[in-house]
Amino acid sequence: PNLQTLLERADANGQAKFTFAGTFTGIDAVVASVTLGSQTVTSNVARVNWTDGKHKTFLSMNLSPASGAPNVPLTLTATLIDVSASPPVQLSGAPINFAFAGNACVTTTNAAGTASCSISPNVSPGSYPSTATFAGTAAFLASSASRTIDLLTAVPNPTIVQFSSTNYSVVEACTTVMITVNRTGDLSGGSSVDFFTSDVTASERRDYVTAIGTLTFAPGETSKSLAVLINDDSYVNGSRTFTISLRNPSFATIAAPTTATVTIMDNATEPSTNVIDDTQDFVCQHYHDFLNRQPDASGLAFWANQITSCGNDQSCIQAKRINVSAAFFLSIEFQETGYLVERIYKTAYGDANGTSTLGGAHQLSVPIVRYSEFLLDTQKIGQGVVVLQPGWEIVLENNKQAFTLEFAQRSRFTSAFPTSMTPAQFVDALFANIHITPSAADRNKAIAEFGSATTTFDGAARARALRDVAENPILSQQELNRVFVLAQYFDYLRRNPNTTPDSDYTGYDFWLAKLNQFNGNFVNAEMVKAFITSTEYRQRFGP
């Protein structure tokens, strides 16, 4: 870069000295030559590196992020190194200028020689250059680096669902504890998540009512609360706990806390008698056990008054308690929820086989639905339903439609009824399960749910046809006594008829035979009386 020609004479020692200045940095090649007569001799090449006296630097940009989204902050990072040092070292305290998509910022390198800057690119999707520049100082040369970053279509924040707390507490009573689930992130669409409770030191038979269901968030909705029913008792047993957990999110992601612990604190003073003998507790517990909800004020007052109107007449009180208890089974709310669930299971899968020793060992047909299935699905149909409150019929109908559609899509049902079946085959199989020969009108109505289709691929039509058959009035009548007995075990004792302390269906067989003997008259059969005065039932609430 510094082209020059100089002429010097050799001294007495044959040496010649040249002095020249470098105007530009870079490397010069220096060559000397001498001519003696007709012969010219050329020296070897010497190279001179001209510098300005500063250390050379190297600036590099991180390869991450490789992409981003418009209006979403991204972080640019660069590292500055003094490469003239031996060995090279990171330079701290150096200002680095970042530029990207029309935005700029300046930050200083840290002890590791690294500087970072956050930029929100307010541009359209595309590829944009990003640069990092070190302008140099009196001691260090300038350096720069660049790379291209792709801005993709903006990706919304994920939708997150989580409990509002890891712990909830409630004082023991016939009451509820409210659990809140929060939703954050992208709220533009709907989401849902399932929840379920599990025993720890608390028992679902005694201390609380199992809560299993689905929370559904509408677009824009940020939180949902659910009520877990808490039972009262007379035991002095300190605080007990159970957990509630989230699972199966739809259009959402579950984040911690995914499980919360609920603590039931004991009453300061427990009554000396069994709380189930208290009229308010007795009625309230029936709302919990049969309807899976806290009583409405008017309903609680009405049913409690049926008993308290007896005054101190013990025979009257006993009779009224039996009638009030049976009324919950016979109520519209239970008939349209729990009773419907049993009929849907029978329509879908027929009966189960049980064993009994009543009158000698034998087999008998028993309802196929199990306690855990009954509890889950009854809660789904009954969610938000309070008979006689404004709009309850609409809520119930919507719940029935949603439940039967979900039921018809379960793998157990689709395995039993493949979609390759014709509508006639599908409907005939349902009626065969309930052992009813339908009228032409009833059969044609169920088949017509599929329109002109030749297969049963339409899930909504399958659900409607299933419900048509399950709500057949003949089925409702012939199942009434069976389900009445089943409810004694499910709702009073919170168990299956053939589980501990029973080992088979002998007890179920006995009470069904007795109820049939009295043509469904539960008073004369003394069935309700036997269950609500049984040791097993009463020990749920006190010694």
HELIX and SHEET records of a PDB file:
HELIX    1   1 VAL A  275  ASP A  277  5                                   3    
HELIX    2   2 THR A  279  HIS A  286  1                                   8    
HELIX    3   3 TYR A  287  LEU A  291  3                                   5    
HELIX    4   4 ALA A  297  THR A  308  1                                  12    
HELIX    5   5 GLN A  314  LEU A  330  1                                  17    
HELIX    6   6 ILE A  332  GLN A  335  1                                   4    
HELIX    7   7 GLY A  338  TYR A  349  1                                  12    
HELIX    8   8 TYR A  371  GLY A  382  1                                  12    
HELIX    9   9 TRP A  392  ALA A  408  1                                  17    
HELIX   10  10 SER A  411  ALA A  416  1                                   6    
HELIX   11  11 PRO A  423  ASN A  433  1                                  11    
HELIX   12  12 ALA A  440  ALA A  448  1                                   9    
HELIX   13  13 GLY A  459  ALA A  470  1                                  12    
HELIX   14  14 PRO A  473  ALA A  487  1                                  15    
HELIX   15  15 GLN A  488  LEU A  493  3                                   6    
HELIX   16  16 THR A  506  GLN A  517  1                                  12    
HELIX   17  17 PHE A  522  ALA A  525  1                                   4    
HELIX   18  18 MET A  527  ILE A  532  1                                   6    
HELIX   19  19 THR A  535  ARG A  538  1                                   4    
SHEET    1   A 2 GLY A  26  VAL A  30  0                                        
SHEET    2   A 2 ALA A  46  TRP A  50 -1                                        
SHEET    1   B 2 SER A  33  LEU A  36  0                                        
SHEET    2   B 2 GLN A  39  THR A  42 -1                                        
SHEET    1   C 3 THR A  57  MET A  61  0                                        
SHEET    2   C 3 LEU A  74  ASP A  82 -1                                        
SHEET    3   C 3 VAL A  89  GLN A  90 -1                                        
SHEET    1   D 3 THR A  57  MET A  61  0                                        
SHEET    2   D 3 LEU A  74  ASP A  82 -1                                        
SHEET    3   D 3 THR A 114  ILE A 119 -1                                        
SHEET    1   E 5 SER A  67  GLY A  68  0                                        
SHEET    2   E 5 SER A 143  LEU A 151  1                                        
SHEET    3   E 5 GLY A 126  PHE A 134 -1                                        
SHEET    4   E 5 PRO A  95  PHE A 100 -1                                        
SHEET    5   E 5 ASN A 103  THR A 108 -1                                        
SHEET    1   F 4 SER A 223  ILE A 230  0                                        
SHEET    2   F 4 THR A 175  THR A 184 -1                                        
SHEET    3   F 4 ILE A 160  PHE A 163 -1                                        
SHEET    4   F 4 THR A 253  ILE A 254  1                                        
SHEET    1   G 5 ASN A 167  VAL A 171  0                                        
SHEET    2   G 5 THR A 259  MET A 265  1                                        
SHEET    3   G 5 ARG A 240  SER A 250 -1                                        
SHEET    4   G 5 SER A 191  ASP A 199 -1                                        
SHEET    5   G 5 ILE A 212  PHE A 217 -1                                        
SHEET    1   H 2 ASP A 351  SER A 356  0                                        
SHEET    2   H 2 HIS A 362  PRO A 367 -1                                        
END                                                                             
